[in-house]
Amino acid sequence: MELNSVKPNLQVEVGGVRLKNPALAASGTFGYGEEYAPWTDLGKIGGIVTKGLSWEPRLGNPTPRLAETPAGLLNAIGLQNVGVKRFLQTKLPALRNYDTAIIVNIFGHTEAEYITVARELSLAEGIAALELNISCPNVTQGGMQFGATPPSTYQIVSAVRQATHFPLWVKLSPNVADIAAIAEAAQAAGADALSLVNTFLGLAIDIRSRQPKLANITGGLSGPAIKPLALRMVWEVAKKVEIPVVGIGGICCAEDALEYIIAGAHAVEVGTANFIDPQAIPKIVAGIETYLLENGVADIHSLIGSLKLPEREV
Ligand SMILES: Cc1cc2nc3c(=O)[nH]c(=O)nc-3n(C[C@H](O)[C@H](O)[C@H](O)COP(=O)(O)O)c2cc1C
């Protein structure tokens, strides 16, 4: 097949953030960005979502905090992070040197902490958006409980909405019965975009010791094992909301990313795959571009939500 030599458009706008391409690094799997600079060209990545930040620094959960499962990774890091002040002093300045969008993932143990974190970050320059984590399964206080029901989601999102002028992406948990209802609550409360999903609550047991493999007992499952589950959620939510959806879950290659885009995602975040190949994201971007060229698609927008469904017999 002869390829059209004109470069297709990969630029997308997600909730007030212009991205040079639709593949971002997912929070918690890419440190604060700089850790990956020796291994990959950060300028080729659509955006970097930094490790979840709380007001105070956190050491996270006791070890062991990671267990591999078939086609998956179970983690219970417990939101280890340097805290807002050190992030602003030592991490953000380095990140500003790279030509990529910086999205800062935040969380709190209380609503007041979420607000303080959002306010303090809003004074900084070089941040494109905040991603509100209301979906971490690995902390006893805060995290997932905020995003567990539509009313609690509405409450926390509207509180943070009032605390920041930055675009606000809200990251949802898959550990709920009806994710579309939670998504609609986040949209009604003023979210500019939705990131979905965070990890699936799981358990792994060492049969010799008969103990859980993780010190935290349970953990969050990520990686290829969750892709069909997350993809179904993205598809369901993208049909229901007006705001853009960022697809996350098990994306390892361009084909995976394209499935999410066809299901309705405006962009994707890549997580666990970064641990296997630090160049996974630039490779995904190149693969998306090749697919667009090969299929004569001039603009990625015409692919978003283009899923063709079989016609049902009446
Ligand atoms: C080790 C690890 C740490 C993570 N830390 C965070 C975090 O701090 N904040 C957050 O919102 N999500 C966090 N996540 C979830 C990822 O951002 C992502 O939603 C999830 O891993 C699914 O994507 P994947 O299958 O591509 O890894 C973490 C995931 C892993 C594996």
The ligand as a MOL file (V3000), in Angstrom:
LIG
                    3D

  0  0  0     0  0            999 V3000
M  V30 BEGIN CTAB
M  V30 COUNTS 31 33 0 0 0
M  V30 BEGIN ATOM
M  V30 1 C 3.2750 1.0950 41.0760 0
M  V30 2 C 2.0440 1.9070 40.7550 0
M  V30 3 C 1.8370 3.1210 41.4020 0
M  V30 4 C 0.6970 3.8890 41.1130 0
M  V30 5 N 0.5110 5.0940 41.7390 0
M  V30 6 C -0.5650 5.8620 41.4100 0
M  V30 7 C -0.7380 7.1550 41.9890 0
M  V30 8 O 0.0870 7.6490 42.7660 0
M  V30 9 N -1.8650 7.8730 41.6540 0
M  V30 10 C -2.7820 7.3630 40.7710 0
M  V30 11 O -3.7880 8.0480 40.4920 0
M  V30 12 N -2.6230 6.1590 40.1780 0
M  V30 13 C -1.5490 5.4050 40.4880 0
M  V30 14 N -1.3730 4.1800 39.8740 0
M  V30 15 C -2.3630 3.7020 38.8800 0
M  V30 16 C -1.8910 3.9790 37.4420 0
M  V30 17 O -1.7380 5.3530 37.1960 0
M  V30 18 C -2.9000 3.3810 36.4290 0
M  V30 19 O -4.1720 3.9630 36.6360 0
M  V30 20 C -3.0320 1.8650 36.5680 0
M  V30 21 O -1.7820 1.2790 36.8340 0
M  V30 22 C -3.6430 1.2110 35.3310 0
M  V30 23 O -2.8510 1.4360 34.1830 0
M  V30 24 P -1.7800 0.3290 33.6380 0
M  V30 25 O -2.5210 -0.9750 33.5310 0
M  V30 26 O -1.3140 0.8790 32.3370 0
M  V30 27 O -0.6860 0.2560 34.6540 0
M  V30 28 C -0.2470 3.4080 40.1600 0
M  V30 29 C -0.0140 2.1840 39.5030 0
M  V30 30 C 1.1210 1.4370 39.7860 0
M  V30 31 C 1.3430 0.1400 39.0440 0
M  V30 END ATOM
M  V30 BEGIN BOND
M  V30 1 1 1 2
M  V30 2 1 2 3
M  V30 3 2 2 30
M  V30 4 2 3 4
M  V30 5 1 4 5
M  V30 6 1 4 28
M  V30 7 2 5 6
M  V30 8 1 6 7
M  V30 9 1 6 13
M  V30 10 2 7 8
M  V30 11 1 7 9
M  V30 12 1 9 10
M  V30 13 2 10 11
M  V30 14 1 10 12
M  V30 15 2 12 13
M  V30 16 1 13 14
M  V30 17 1 14 15
M  V30 18 1 14 28
M  V30 19 1 15 16
M  V30 20 1 16 17
M  V30 21 1 16 18
M  V30 22 1 18 19
M  V30 23 1 18 20
M  V30 24 1 20 21
M  V30 25 1 20 22
M  V30 26 1 22 23
M  V30 27 1 23 24
M  V30 28 2 24 25
M  V30 29 1 24 26
M  V30 30 1 24 27
M  V30 31 2 28 29
M  V30 32 1 29 30
M  V30 33 1 30 31
M  V30 END BOND
M  V30 END CTAB
M  END
